Amino acid sequence: MLDLPKIKTALVGVGNCASALVQGLQYYSNSEKEEEYIGLRSLFLGGFHPRDIQIVAAFDVNDRKVGRNLAEAIFASPNNTVKLSNVPQTSVIVSKGPVLDGIGEYTRNVVEVSDLPEVNVVDTLKETDAEIVVNLLPSGAVKASQWYTEQALRAECAFINATPVSIASHATWAKRFEEAKLPLVGDDLVDQVGATILHKTLLKLLSMHGVHITETYQLDVGGGTESLDTLERTRDVKRGIKTRSVETALPYKAAVVAGSTDYVDFLENKRDSYLWIKGSYFCKVPMQIDLRLSTVDAPNAGSALFDVIRAVKIALNRKMKGAILPISAYAFKHPSQLLSFETAEKAFADFIRGNV
Ligand SMILES: NC(=O)c1ccc[n+]([C@@H]2O[C@H](COP(=O)([O-])OP(=O)(O)OC[C@H]3O[C@@H](n4cnc5c(N)ncnc54)[C@H](O)[C@@H]3O)[C@@H](O)[C@H]2O)c1
């Protein structure tokens, strides 16, 4: 296999998601054979192995994380996701960025802001040769997400927005990245085994079989900091994004509710999603599905982040610019244009093969 240059990536927010990503990079670093990469959609994507992703910089505000080696910061409280691997010391020390609206009323009780000085984020990105910035801020951090998007533009980096803040789906930002000749993808990463994808697949299957769905909901509880922040600041935004996404699975209108619901601290980073579907089939005989999906939240972002970072590197190599729909529609809940599951999968495969 050709020895490709590393994909120099900067992380904004060293929370649970960043922890799973960094631990996953270590976990899969020596995978070569199929049986060693259970849990990934693809070991090689466009020729890139996950070990080609190199984290070169990381930013946070929490005093337990700023100034510490990334290998330690990912395990610092309030991060509470599962241990996936032993991460050796890295060359990255977590830098402090501005707080802005990063800490909400509820998360203020679990995050102490570092009193170390803020770094110049653009300078740090340039000094570390970062080419991709991944936004993993809390979903309520709207101003901070926009601020880091601006810094990425100034440092000439591509931008991946994993949060539900409207960036890649926003025409103004898309135009700015187009003018800067840089790729932009987002918004709101799709989970690998998330309730939304499961819900959409079930609805699609049922409607294909002639079942008429009248009412359905998908609600969940979690115990990560993100669930706490959602409770206070982004429940309605997330509900809107998820509900619109689920609605696309049905070829007709039904009563659909999908969204994050509540915070249960002792669940830690675990998430329980409850799906309920009501409809009727032959001769209007009623049917009902009631199921629970139990996952751990942060590792659910790992495989998608591996794919998205490698795909954005491919877009950079091809000098693509602006919002990149084949990546956003495949890996995010709120792209600039919602595509059906099959169309998005095909568009991504075509993109990787170089057919778009
Ligand atoms: N499966 C998933 O985990 C998943 C899926 C889809 C989307 N997302 C999105 O990814 C994002 C991250 O999720 P998470 O579970 O890691 O959240 P988290 O709350 O665990 O982590 C957020 C991190 O950002 C830091 N932070 C806060 N303000 C900051 C600032 N101004 N500058 C720098 N750092 C700051 C916090 O200290 C924390 O370390 C969320 O927006 C979430 O909606 C996650």
The ligand as a Gaussian input file, in Angstrom:
#p B3LYP/6-31G(d) Opt

LIG

0 1
 N      -22.505000      10.001000      19.006000
 C      -22.106000      11.216000      19.340000
 O      -21.405000      11.389000      20.313000
 C      -22.530000      12.394000      18.487000
 C      -23.339000      12.196000      17.359000
 C      -23.748000      13.305000      16.633000
 C      -23.340000      14.591000      17.001000
 N      -22.548000      14.743000      18.107000
 C      -22.164000      16.121000      18.493000
 O      -20.783000      16.193000      18.816000
 C      -20.592000      17.255000      19.757000
 C      -19.691000      16.753000      20.882000
 O      -20.362000      15.765000      21.642000
 P      -19.687000      15.225000      22.994000
 O      -20.556000      14.140000      23.504000
 O      -18.244000      14.987000      22.808000
 O      -19.869000      16.529000      23.932000
 P      -19.091000      16.864000      25.299000
 O      -19.969000      17.812000      26.033000
 O      -18.647000      15.612000      25.951000
 O      -17.775000      17.649000      24.789000
 C      -17.732000      19.017000      24.435000
 C      -16.341000      19.552000      24.788000
 O      -16.269000      20.915000      24.343000
 C      -15.569000      21.641000      25.356000
 N      -15.856000      23.076000      25.204000
 C      -16.911000      23.784000      25.655000
 N      -16.799000      25.072000      25.246000
 C      -15.657000      25.179000      24.556000
 C      -15.007000      26.256000      23.879000
 N      -15.523000      27.494000      23.843000
 N      -13.824000      26.010000      23.241000
 C      -13.277000      24.759000      23.254000
 N      -13.859000      23.693000      23.895000
 C      -15.032000      23.907000      24.528000
 C      -16.064000      21.042000      26.661000
 O      -15.218000      21.350000      27.747000
 C      -16.043000      19.564000      26.290000
 O      -14.762000      19.002000      26.529000
 C      -21.981000      17.688000      20.213000
 O      -22.352000      18.886000      19.579000
 C      -22.874000      16.548000      19.761000
 O      -24.199000      16.974000      19.464000
 C      -22.132000      13.685000      18.846000

